[in-house]
Amino acid sequence: MTDRNFGQEQVQQAQQAYDYAVQQLEIGMRQEHFNGIEYSEAQAGLEQAIMQLEKVENLANLENRDEFNRLRRQLTKLQHQMIITPH
C-alpha cells in the first residue's frame, strides 16, 4: 500500500470513529448510562484513531502533516468532551 493510500485510509477511519463517537455522545446525553458499552467503544475508537494519526503524521509531508494534525486535534477535542459529559 502506498503512503498516500495509507494516509487516506487513516483519515477515513478517523472520520468514521469521529462520527460514531458524536452519535454515542448525543445518545449518552439523552439516555445517560443506558449506552455505556457503546459509549466506551466509541471512546476506544477515538483513542485508536488518534494513535494511528500520530503515526501517519510522523511519516507525512508538511502539507499532509498539517491535515492529520488538525484531524487529530478534532478527535482529541471530542474525546475530552466525552470524558466530561455525564452519560
Steps between C-alpha positions, in 0.01 A plus 500: 500500500636840415555764763232717345242222502592411856457861607164527329388177662599632843309823440192301397522277807548803723194666348295186560618487863411868537151454354430198721625683810282804426201269462577327831558831676160624387334176607688506830382851573139391447506155659772545760646163603293274274755488220815451707653227285453685172621822662817326619551344157471843340761637741732209423448558127597863542814405691598249232441754224707761683790259541487401132491862390804574714690222322392616156570864587864415573539346153311765304627798307443847643168564322349166599647522849296815558181323387568202728579732790173692458300179486684361803422817697133471399491140625674596823250780561211257457675248722526760777136597450398136545701481823346806662142443381285294735375189325 
